[in-house]
Amino acid sequence: MARTVPAAAWSAVMVLLILYPAALAAESVFLKDGSIVEGRVVRENDREVQLALSTGGRRSIPRGEILRTVYHEEYKQKRFIYLMSGEMIEGFIVDEDRETYTYRRDLASARENRVARSKVDFISKRRLEVKEKKEKVETAAVKGGKDPAAEGRVPTGTRRDEMVSRAPRVRVGTGWSNGLGYNWDNNTLITIDVAALRLRDRSGNGFDLLVRGKLHYMEQEWGNIQELRDWTGDFEIDPAIIELHSVSLTHIGLGAGVRYAHGGYLWGVMIQGYATLLAQYSFNEFYLEGADGGGNNDDIIEKFNTLGLVSGLGVELGLFKYMGIFCEINYGYAPALDNEVNLEDVSALFGLTWRTSYL
């Protein structure tokens, strides 16, 4: 019988890939005594939370001792909060809501203070000498047609700022592809992209260094052995095989390249079009199930590798602070088998994005 991949197996793979971004992110648990415990939550109930510590081992923390849990590391960066009054606050922003920022002057101290958003002029990643310098910078930037944020300012927390200052770090997609130029009956495609480096401006536009992993499984009932030989170039198909039952192809690819994204913020959503160009190396396995003249089953496994290029155009929608969606059309070229048929050809993808700050 032809080898098939159970639907449950594909479902499990998809669940793991969708949860992959969450597995990469370690939580920071703030305790009421001022200490911060870093790790990953592995178990929790009404009484306690158990962490797998970043330093190794596990620790159970009673819920009564927990002040908050933070899912990013931006709080570790010192910020300079400039107020409307001209004052400056130096500290670490550990929490925020619609009305206030919560900060610590000493990250290891339990003492926290709050400042109303309405009192904040702007927040900087570096200290400015005097407030007049900021005004001169903004005046010069406006005259020169530049974004004042390019001078080192950090967004002050509006939804627009939160959306624009984030870009996809990990993307998980699924879709369709006519691998080897054939429209297969069973066609399952899964991809995972990681933006290893993001070079974005303060409008969210720019380049990413992209790494892509790809799993593509194709299966087809096939009865004409000569047609297969003509198509593939007869890659050592046993001449004794006169009856063909099915053909399947498993394609595992690893690619790296660049992506350029450009767009803007509209109606509460970050909308960007993008183009990608990737070099891809693939590991492939052809599986043929057939029979010889005596009616005996005769299966053939042919393994081969390919090297090619994949280009794509797509659209990403940043719907939430940490999550978005995307759709993408690709065309690739990777000659394979004796007849050098194109392994990649056309593919379509859609999926989810995990968005993090690139500042």
C-alpha positions as CSV (number, residue, x, y, z in Angstrom):
1,M,0.0,0.0,0.0
2,A,1.1,3.6,-0.5
3,R,2.5,5.4,2.4
4,T,0.2,8.0,3.7
5,V,0.6,10.5,6.5
6,P,-2.4,10.4,8.9
7,A,-4.4,13.5,9.3
8,A,-3.8,13.4,13.1
9,A,-0.1,13.5,12.5
10,W,-0.4,16.6,10.3
11,S,-2.6,18.2,12.9
12,A,-0.1,17.5,15.6
13,V,2.7,19.0,13.5
14,M,0.6,22.1,12.9
15,V,-0.2,22.6,16.6
16,L,3.5,22.3,17.5
17,L,4.5,24.8,14.9
18,I,1.8,27.3,15.9
19,L,2.9,27.0,19.5
20,Y,6.6,27.3,18.6
21,P,6.8,31.1,19.1
22,A,5.3,30.7,22.6
23,A,7.9,28.1,23.4
24,L,10.7,30.5,22.4
25,A,9.5,33.3,24.8
26,A,10.5,33.0,28.4
27,E,8.3,34.6,31.0
28,S,9.6,37.0,33.7
29,V,7.7,36.6,37.0
30,F,7.9,39.7,39.2
31,L,7.6,38.9,42.9
32,K,6.3,41.2,45.6
33,D,9.7,41.2,47.3
34,G,11.2,42.9,44.2
35,S,13.0,39.9,42.8
36,I,12.4,38.7,39.2
37,V,12.3,35.0,38.3
38,E,12.9,34.1,34.6
39,G,11.7,30.9,33.1
40,R,8.9,29.1,31.3
41,V,5.5,28.3,33.0
42,V,5.1,24.5,32.8
43,R,2.3,24.1,35.3
44,E,-0.1,26.3,37.2
45,N,-3.2,26.1,39.4
46,D,-5.1,28.3,41.9
47,R,-2.4,28.0,44.5
48,E,0.9,28.2,42.7
49,V,2.8,28.5,39.4
50,Q,5.7,26.1,38.5
51,L,8.5,27.5,36.3
52,A,11.2,25.7,34.3
53,L,14.0,28.2,35.2
54,S,16.2,29.7,32.5
55,T,19.2,28.7,34.7
56,G,18.0,25.1,35.0
57,G,15.8,23.3,37.4
58,R,12.3,24.1,38.4
59,R,10.7,26.4,41.0
60,S,7.2,26.5,42.4
61,I,6.0,30.0,43.4
62,P,2.8,30.6,45.5
63,R,0.4,32.9,43.6
64,G,0.2,35.2,46.7
65,E,3.9,36.1,46.1
66,I,3.5,37.0,42.4
67,L,3.0,40.7,41.4
68,R,2.9,40.3,37.7
69,T,4.1,38.2,34.7
70,V,5.8,39.8,31.8
71,Y,6.2,38.1,28.4
72,H,9.0,40.2,26.9
73,E,12.4,41.6,27.8
74,E,12.0,45.2,26.9
75,Y,11.6,46.1,30.6
76,K,15.3,45.3,31.1
77,Q,16.3,48.4,29.0
78,K,16.6,51.7,30.8
79,R,14.4,54.4,29.5
80,F,14.4,58.2,29.9
81,I,10.8,59.5,30.5
82,Y,10.5,63.2,29.6
83,L,7.5,64.9,31.1
84,M,5.5,67.9,29.8
85,S,6.8,69.9,32.8
86,G,10.3,69.5,31.6
87,E,11.3,66.9,34.2
88,M,13.0,63.7,33.3
89,I,12.6,60.3,35.0
90,E,15.3,57.6,34.5
91,G,14.2,54.0,35.1
92,F,12.9,50.8,33.8
93,I,9.3,50.5,32.6
94,V,7.9,47.3,34.0
95,D,4.2,47.7,33.3
96,E,1.7,49.9,31.5
97,D,-1.9,50.4,30.9
98,R,-4.2,52.9,29.2
99,E,-3.7,55.5,31.9
100,T,-0.2,55.0,33.4
101,Y,3.4,53.7,33.1
102,T,4.8,51.8,36.0
103,Y,8.5,52.1,36.5
104,R,11.4,51.2,38.8
105,R,14.4,53.4,39.3
106,D,16.3,50.2,40.4
107,L,15.2,47.1,38.6
108,A,16.2,44.9,41.5
109,S,14.1,47.0,44.0
110,A,10.5,46.3,45.0
111,R,9.8,50.0,45.0
112,E,7.7,51.0,42.0
113,N,6.2,54.4,40.9
114,R,3.6,55.4,38.4
115,V,3.3,58.3,36.0
116,A,0.2,59.3,34.1
117,R,0.5,59.0,30.3
118,S,-1.1,62.4,30.0
119,K,2.0,63.9,31.7
120,V,4.5,62.2,29.4
121,D,5.9,64.2,26.5
122,F,8.0,61.4,25.1
123,I,10.3,58.5,26.0
124,S,13.9,58.1,24.9
125,K,16.3,55.2,24.8
126,R,19.1,57.7,25.6
127,R,19.5,60.7,27.8
128,L,19.1,64.1,26.1
129,E,21.1,67.0,27.4
130,V,18.3,69.5,27.8
131,K,14.6,69.6,26.7
132,E,15.4,72.4,24.3
133,K,17.6,69.9,22.4
134,K,14.6,67.7,21.8
135,E,12.7,70.7,20.5
136,K,15.5,71.7,18.1
137,V,15.7,68.1,16.8
138,E,12.0,67.9,16.1
139,T,12.0,71.4,14.4
140,A,14.9,70.4,12.2
141,A,13.3,67.0,11.5
142,V,10.0,68.6,10.4
143,K,11.8,71.0,8.2
144,G,13.8,68.3,6.7
145,G,10.9,65.9,6.2
146,K,12.3,63.4,8.7
147,D,10.6,61.4,11.4
148,P,11.5,62.8,14.8
149,A,11.4,59.2,16.1
150,A,14.6,58.5,14.1
151,E,16.5,60.6,16.7
152,G,16.2,57.9,19.3
153,R,12.7,58.4,20.6
154,V,10.5,55.5,21.6
155,P,6.7,55.5,21.0
156,T,4.6,56.7,23.9
157,G,2.2,53.8,24.0
158,T,-0.7,54.5,21.7
159,R,-2.1,51.6,19.7
160,R,-0.6,53.0,16.5
161,D,2.9,53.2,18.2
162,E,2.5,49.6,19.5
163,M,1.5,48.3,16.1
164,V,4.1,50.2,14.1
165,S,7.0,49.3,16.4
166,R,6.4,45.6,16.0
167,A,7.1,43.2,13.1
168,P,6.8,39.5,12.5
169,R,9.5,37.4,14.3
170,V,8.0,34.0,13.6
171,R,5.5,33.0,10.9
172,V,3.7,29.6,10.6
173,G,1.9,28.9,7.3
174,T,0.2,26.2,5.4
175,G,-1.0,26.0,1.8
176,W,-0.7,24.4,-1.6
177,S,2.0,23.8,-4.2
178,N,2.2,22.0,-7.5
179,G,5.6,20.4,-6.8
180,L,7.3,19.1,-9.9
181,G,4.7,20.9,-12.0
182,Y,2.0,18.3,-11.1
183,N,-1.4,18.9,-9.5
184,W,-1.3,16.2,-6.8
185,D,-4.4,14.7,-5.2
186,N,-2.9,14.7,-1.7
187,N,-1.0,17.9,-1.2
188,T,0.1,19.2,2.3
189,L,2.5,22.1,2.7
190,I,3.8,23.6,6.0
191,T,6.3,26.4,6.4
192,I,7.9,28.1,9.4
193,D,9.8,31.4,8.9
194,V,12.1,33.1,11.5
195,A,13.2,36.7,11.0
196,A,16.8,36.3,12.3
197,L,17.5,40.0,11.8
198,R,15.1,42.9,11.2
199,L,16.3,46.3,9.9
200,R,13.2,48.4,10.1
201,D,12.8,52.2,10.3
202,R,10.4,53.8,12.7
203,S,7.5,53.5,10.2
204,G,7.9,49.7,10.3
205,N,9.4,49.5,6.8
206,G,12.6,47.8,5.9
207,F,14.5,44.6,5.4
208,D,14.5,41.2,7.2
209,L,17.0,38.4,7.1
210,L,14.7,35.4,6.8
211,V,15.2,31.7,7.5
212,R,12.5,29.3,6.2
213,G,11.9,25.7,7.0
214,K,9.5,23.8,4.7
215,L,7.8,20.4,4.8
216,H,5.8,19.4,1.7
217,Y,4.1,16.0,1.2
218,M,2.5,15.0,-2.1
219,E,0.7,11.8,-3.1
220,Q,-1.0,10.6,-6.2
221,E,-2.6,7.4,-7.5
222,W,-0.8,6.6,-10.8
223,G,-1.4,3.8,-13.2
224,N,0.7,4.7,-16.3
225,I,4.3,3.6,-15.8
226,Q,5.5,4.9,-19.1
227,E,4.0,8.4,-18.4
228,L,6.0,8.5,-15.2
229,R,9.2,7.5,-17.0
230,D,8.7,10.2,-19.6
231,W,8.0,12.8,-16.9
232,T,10.9,12.0,-14.6
233,G,13.4,10.9,-17.1
234,D,13.4,7.3,-15.9
235,F,15.5,7.8,-12.7
236,E,16.5,4.2,-12.5
237,I,12.9,2.8,-12.5
238,D,13.2,-1.0,-12.6
239,P,12.2,-2.0,-16.1
240,A,10.5,-5.0,-14.6
241,I,7.8,-2.8,-13.1
242,I,4.9,-2.8,-15.5
243,E,2.1,-1.8,-13.1
244,L,2.2,1.3,-11.0
245,H,-0.2,1.9,-8.1
246,S,0.8,5.2,-6.5
247,V,3.6,7.8,-6.3
248,S,4.4,10.0,-3.3
249,L,7.1,12.7,-2.8
250,T,8.3,14.1,0.5
251,H,10.2,17.4,0.2
252,I,12.0,19.0,3.2
253,G,13.6,22.4,2.5
254,L,15.8,24.9,4.3
255,G,16.1,28.3,2.9
256,A,17.6,31.7,3.8
257,G,17.3,35.1,2.2
258,V,15.9,38.6,2.4
259,R,12.4,40.1,2.7
260,Y,11.5,43.8,2.1
261,A,8.3,45.0,3.7
262,H,6.6,48.4,3.2
263,G,3.2,49.7,4.2
264,G,1.5,51.6,7.0
265,Y,-1.0,51.9,9.8
266,L,-4.6,52.2,8.7
267,W,-7.9,51.7,10.6
268,G,-6.2,50.1,13.6
269,V,-4.3,47.6,11.5
270,M,-0.6,47.5,10.3
271,I,-0.8,46.7,6.6
272,Q,2.3,45.8,4.7
273,G,3.1,44.3,1.3
274,Y,6.4,42.5,1.0
275,A,8.7,40.7,-1.4
276,T,11.0,37.8,-0.6
277,L,14.0,36.1,-2.3
278,L,15.4,32.9,-0.8
279,A,18.0,30.4,-1.7
280,Q,16.8,26.9,-0.7
281,Y,18.4,23.5,-0.3
282,S,16.0,20.5,-0.3
283,F,16.1,16.9,0.8
284,N,13.6,14.8,-1.2
285,E,12.3,11.3,-1.3
286,F,10.3,9.7,-4.1
287,Y,8.3,6.6,-3.2
288,L,6.8,4.4,-5.9
289,E,4.5,1.5,-5.3
290,G,4.2,-0.9,-8.2
291,A,4.2,-4.5,-9.3
292,D,6.2,-6.6,-11.7
293,G,5.0,-8.9,-14.4
294,G,4.5,-11.7,-11.9
295,G,2.1,-9.6,-9.8
296,N,4.7,-9.2,-7.1
297,N,4.7,-5.9,-5.3
298,D,7.9,-3.9,-6.0
299,D,8.4,-0.6,-4.2
300,I,11.1,1.9,-5.1
301,I,12.5,4.7,-2.9
302,E,14.6,7.3,-4.7
303,K,16.3,10.0,-2.7
304,F,17.7,13.2,-4.2
305,N,18.7,16.8,-3.2
306,T,18.1,20.0,-5.0
307,L,19.3,23.6,-4.8
308,G,17.2,26.5,-6.1
309,L,15.7,29.9,-5.7
310,V,12.2,30.9,-4.3
311,S,10.7,34.3,-4.8
312,G,7.4,35.6,-3.3
313,L,5.0,38.4,-3.0
314,G,2.6,38.7,0.0
315,V,0.6,40.8,2.4
316,E,0.8,40.9,6.2
317,L,-1.9,42.3,8.5
318,G,-0.8,43.1,12.0
319,L,-4.2,42.7,13.7
320,F,-3.0,42.7,17.3
321,K,0.0,43.7,19.3
322,Y,1.5,40.2,19.2
323,M,-0.3,38.5,16.4
324,G,-1.2,38.9,12.7
325,I,-2.0,37.0,9.6
326,F,-0.4,36.8,6.1
327,C,-0.9,35.4,2.6
328,E,1.8,34.8,0.0
329,I,2.3,33.6,-3.5
330,N,5.6,32.1,-4.5
331,Y,7.4,30.9,-7.6
332,G,10.6,28.9,-7.3
333,Y,13.0,27.1,-9.6
334,A,14.9,24.0,-8.4
335,P,15.7,21.5,-11.2
336,A,15.3,17.9,-10.1
337,L,15.5,14.3,-11.5
338,D,16.9,13.3,-14.9
339,N,14.6,15.5,-16.9
340,E,15.3,18.5,-14.5
341,V,11.6,19.1,-13.9
342,N,11.0,22.1,-11.5
343,L,10.6,20.9,-8.0
344,E,9.3,24.3,-6.7
345,D,7.0,25.9,-9.3
346,V,4.0,27.8,-7.9
347,S,2.8,27.8,-4.3
348,A,0.3,29.7,-2.1
349,L,0.6,30.2,1.6
350,F,-1.4,31.7,4.4
351,G,-0.9,31.6,8.2
352,L,-0.2,33.4,11.5
353,T,2.6,35.7,12.5
354,W,4.1,36.3,16.0
355,R,5.0,40.0,16.3
356,T,7.7,41.4,18.5
357,S,9.3,44.8,18.9
358,Y,12.3,45.5,16.6
359,L,13.4,48.6,18.5
